[in-house]
Amino acid sequence: MMTDKSNMVDITLNKDVLVVGAGSVGLETASKIASQGYKVSVIGQKTACARQSGCTDEMLNSGTVNIMQDVVLEDVAGVTGDFRVTLAKGEEKMKAVFGAVVVAPNYSYASLNGAYGLALSDRVMSQSQFEAFMDSDGLKKVAADSGSDADDVENVIVAFLTGFGQEGDPVSTGRALKSALAVQKTSGCKAYIYTGNIKVGAKGLERIFTEGRHAGVVCFKPSVMPEIEQNSDSVKISITDPVVRSTIELEPDYVVVEEALVVGQDNLDTATLLRIDTDLDGLLPSNNVHRFPVRSNRDGIFVASNSVDAANVALRIAELIGDGIKNVSADQAKVDEERCVICLTCYRSCPHGAIFWENGAAAISPAACQGCGICASECPMDAIQLGDFTDESLRKSVKDAVVSVEGSPSIVAFCCKNSALEAGEAAARFGHNMPAGFKMVKVPCAGKVDVEFIMKAFVEGADGVMVAACHEGNCKAERGNTYAKWRVNEIQKRLENMGLGKDCLCFTTIASNMAGEFAAKVNAFADKLA
């Protein structure tokens, strides 16, 4: 039998960490994790120097950081603290267990010269090509050969184009700013930047931009893309300056074009294997206001894309694993093994990958479960219960929420505790007028609101039912609002087929800081019921 009384238990977590990606960020992440006393295995194609990335001789020689060159991730099972992975190198297979997994994706770049109507050539380069050109001292040699290596002579002009071929971002802006500053510091060279917007929202970019301006980098910010003419041996860039009210033309010796980030199929395949979500552009991880940027939708799986992320991930892993013992609620979510028919519905619907199989039935990891309740509502056998939100307690809450007040419709609102509930409580504190017959039912996530609870409210005598969820992209459980909307739409169809009309049931989204909007939505719903 299941119980709704929460109790705490200690569980053991494996303390080893797997880093997927052996580039500079992956190796730096490994070094920072290892410095906290955890053993780290790094897999993938090694593209950076381990020692330059922070891995000490002691870490490498002792095996604290184990770099497994050209080993790939083939399969993943298990949950937080007990990820059972299969690794492969050619035909050789190996199995291992890790407490946490870090993905350090290696993204590639694609030149956007086509967006500017330019063809790549010796004089028109992508950002990556120009960086390699600078690294090989190519610009210094050109400046010397042109006789412009004196500080007071600027015969070599380099123009950077960014922010017009795509929406500007700190990564592409930062690369252009750093290269422009390097050009300006090269004797006999002058740098110009043409940008739609200077995005300096990353560590150190504001300083680099200011340093470049002081060094003499000229930055143009036209409202539209510059007019560009490319001939066989030259490129002319023209803009209309709104201050001097005239056309400014420049024929640079080199034109450097911005690049777009390319996710790559390898990164998408890794995300699929690990069952972690990506954002709309395919980048890892998905964006969620309820999580740190390095955390994925699965507890224990992190993403490090840069040096700042590397340090953040190391802190989060220490916070998660600690000394290998974690105190968790044993009743966060429980499965009635006698009811479970192993239909896989809960496994497919869980956004946190917290469900596995044990003793011929589904089992829920107390370390990975976030307590959203989506699995409980989707289970066709009602075999899953949440410790703090059992079906029995929710039925009682629904019954208590149906009140009869003269002159006011009885409205039951199922409110997500992360958004709508806080907005509703704030609306009451701030004195917003709402119907006297309006009552809220607290739920862990809108995804916990299933058909039974909505129909229960109507059976108890409610005139209207509202399901209030997080905005799209803001759901702590990733897709709880989506499940709730599906169910509301389905019930509305049933109500219409019964001849009752669908206007007595509504779905809405709200944020926790939208008290006034919450009250307005409730009052509008009440007016519709009147």
Buried (B, 14 or more C-beta within 10 A) or exposed (E): EBEBEEEEEEBEBBBBBBBBBBBBBBBBBBBBBBBEEBBBBBBBEBEBEBEEBBBBEEBBEEEBBBBBEEBBBBEBBBBBBBBBBBBBBEEEEEEBBBBBBBBBBBBEBEBBBEBBEBEBEEBBBBBBBBBEBBEEEBBBEBBBEBEBBEEEBBBBBBBBBBBBBBEBBBBBBBBBBBBBBBBBBBBBBBBBBBBBEBBBEBEEBEEBBEBBBEEEBBBBEBEEBBBBEBEEEEBBBBBBEEEEEEEEEBBBBBBBBBBBBEBBEBBBEBBEBBBBBBEEEBBBBBEBEBBBBBBBBBBBBBBBBBBBBBBBBBBBBBEBBEEEEBEBBBBBBBBBBEBBEEBEBBBEBBBBBBBBEEEEBBBBBBBBBBBBBBBBBBBEBEBBBBBBBBBEBBBEBBBEBBBEEEEBBBBBBBBBBBBBBBBBBBBBEEEBEBBBBBBBBBBBBBBBBBEBBBBBBBEBEBBBBBBBBBBEEBBBBBBBBBBBBEBBEEBBEEBEEEEEEBEBBBBBBBBBEBBEBBBBBBBEBBEEBE
